[in-house]
Amino acid sequence: MNLTAVTRLFPATLALFCLLSTGAAGASDEVVVGQPAPEFELSDQDGQLHSLEDYRDRWVVLYFYPKDETPGCTTEACEFRDNIFAYRKMNVQILGVSLDDVESHKKFAENHGLPFPLLADPEGTASEAYGVKTKFAGMTLAKRQTFIIDPDGNLAKHYEKVKPATHAEEVLADLELLIAGT
């Protein structure tokens, strides 16, 4: 049974997981604030490749989420969208990542007018490197966690617990402090 079939069979369960997923358990020993962020090369919703190296000399908000078009994931993405001008004013790049494919990301971005790349990680390599790959109800998903990466490519902050409705503003406030401290 593929993920689409499972999603149709268990929409309430998946929606509940995506809404409540905080990533509190199972933090990776490999991702440590102050250390280099794991590299990746993933396609966005338009099929364009992105790597962490592409954003050297810029701050990056790399947020992982479980599934396109689920309540918590949609809320979180739209909150980043609604704050996009504040992020751009600080020259910060937002990148969303899930295990969904490029086509799913394209529909999700179009449906909600998302003005930032959604990176497809269907093999889970980036999710695994960042310690957020998990299994739930027989499905492999990314935990809802966020990483701020500094202009030198180092992890500046890791959010293991994320509240979708307030997270974008929390990250903005922390970025202001981080940028002021550099």
C-alpha positions in Angstrom: 0.0 0.0 0.0 1.5 3.4 -1.0 1.3 6.6 1.0 -1.6 8.0 -1.0 -3.7 4.9 -0.3 -2.8 5.1 3.4 -3.6 8.8 3.6 -7.1 8.1 2.1 -7.7 5.3 4.6 -6.5 7.2 7.6 -7.1 10.9 7.0 -8.1 11.7 10.5 -5.2 9.9 12.0 -2.7 11.5 9.7 -4.3 14.9 10.2 -4.1 14.5 14.0 -0.4 13.4 13.7 0.5 16.4 11.5 -1.4 18.8 13.9 0.1 17.4 17.0 3.6 16.4 15.8 6.2 18.3 17.8 9.2 16.1 17.2 9.9 16.0 20.9 11.3 12.5 20.8 14.3 11.0 19.1 16.5 14.0 18.4 19.4 13.1 16.3 22.9 13.1 17.8 24.2 14.2 14.4 22.7 17.7 14.3 24.2 20.0 16.9 23.8 23.8 17.1 27.2 25.4 16.3 28.2 22.6 13.9 28.0 22.6 10.1 24.4 21.9 8.9 24.1 18.7 6.8 24.3 19.3 3.1 21.5 18.4 0.8 20.4 18.6 -2.9 16.7 18.4 -3.4 14.2 19.5 -6.1 11.5 22.1 -5.4 7.9 22.3 -6.5 9.1 23.5 -9.9 11.7 20.8 -10.3 14.6 23.2 -9.7 17.5 21.8 -7.6 18.5 23.5 -4.3 21.4 22.8 -2.1 22.5 24.3 1.1 25.6 25.7 -0.7 23.2 27.8 -2.9 22.4 29.9 0.2 25.9 30.5 1.6 26.2 34.1 2.9 22.4 34.1 3.8 20.4 33.0 6.8 18.2 30.0 6.1 15.1 28.7 7.8 14.9 25.0 7.0 11.6 23.7 8.2 10.6 20.1 8.0 6.9 19.1 8.1 5.0 15.8 7.8 2.6 16.1 4.9 1.2 18.5 2.3 -2.4 19.7 2.7 -2.9 18.5 6.3 -4.2 21.0 8.9 -1.0 21.7 10.9 1.3 21.6 7.9 -1.0 24.1 6.0 -1.2 26.4 9.0 2.6 26.4 9.4 3.3 27.0 5.7 0.7 29.8 5.5 2.2 31.5 8.6 5.6 31.6 6.9 3.9 32.9 3.7 2.1 35.6 5.7 5.4 36.8 7.2 7.4 36.5 4.0 8.1 40.3 3.7 9.7 40.4 7.2 11.9 37.4 6.2 12.9 39.0 2.9 13.7 42.3 4.6 16.2 40.4 6.8 17.5 38.5 3.7 16.4 35.2 5.1 15.6 32.2 2.8 12.7 29.9 3.9 12.9 26.3 2.7 10.1 23.8 3.5 10.9 20.1 3.3 8.8 17.0 3.5 8.9 13.5 2.0 6.1 14.4 -0.5 7.0 14.5 -4.1 7.5 17.4 -6.5 4.0 17.2 -7.9 2.4 17.2 -4.4 4.5 20.2 -3.5 3.5 22.0 -6.7 -0.2 21.6 -5.9 0.3 22.6 -2.2 2.3 25.7 -3.1 -0.3 26.7 -5.8 -3.3 26.1 -3.5 -1.9 28.3 -0.8 0.2 30.9 -2.7 3.4 29.8 -1.0 6.2 32.1 -2.2 9.2 30.0 -1.1 10.6 26.6 -2.2 9.1 23.4 -0.9 11.8 20.7 -1.3 10.8 17.2 -2.1 12.7 14.6 -0.1 10.9 11.4 -1.1 13.9 9.2 -0.3 14.2 10.8 3.1 17.9 11.5 2.8 17.8 15.1 4.1 15.2 14.2 6.7 17.4 11.4 7.9 20.5 13.7 7.9 18.7 16.2 10.1 17.4 13.5 12.4 13.7 14.1 11.6 12.7 11.0 9.7 10.2 8.9 11.5 7.5 6.3 11.1 3.9 6.8 12.1 0.9 4.5 11.4 3.1 2.5 8.9 4.1 5.7 7.0 7.5 7.3 6.8 7.3 11.1 7.5 9.4 14.0 8.6 8.8 15.3 12.1 7.8 18.9 12.4 11.1 20.6 13.3 12.9 23.7 12.2 16.6 24.6 11.8 18.0 28.1 11.5 21.3 28.0 9.5 23.7 30.9 9.6 25.4 32.4 6.5 28.5 30.2 7.1 26.4 27.0 6.9 26.3 26.3 10.6 23.3 25.4 12.7 22.3 28.4 14.7 19.1 27.1 16.3 17.0 23.9 16.3 13.3 23.9 17.2 12.3 20.4 18.3 8.8 21.6 19.4 6.8 23.6 16.9 3.4 25.2 17.2 2.3 25.7 13.6 0.1 28.8 14.3 2.9 30.8 16.1 6.1 29.3 14.8 6.9 31.8 11.9 6.7 34.7 14.3 8.8 32.9 16.9 11.5 32.2 14.3 11.4 35.9 13.2 12.0 37.0 16.7 14.9 34.6 17.2 16.4 35.6 13.8 16.4 39.3 14.9 18.4 38.3 18.0 20.8 36.0 16.1 21.4 38.6 13.3 22.0 41.4 15.8 24.5 39.2 17.6 26.7 38.6 14.5 
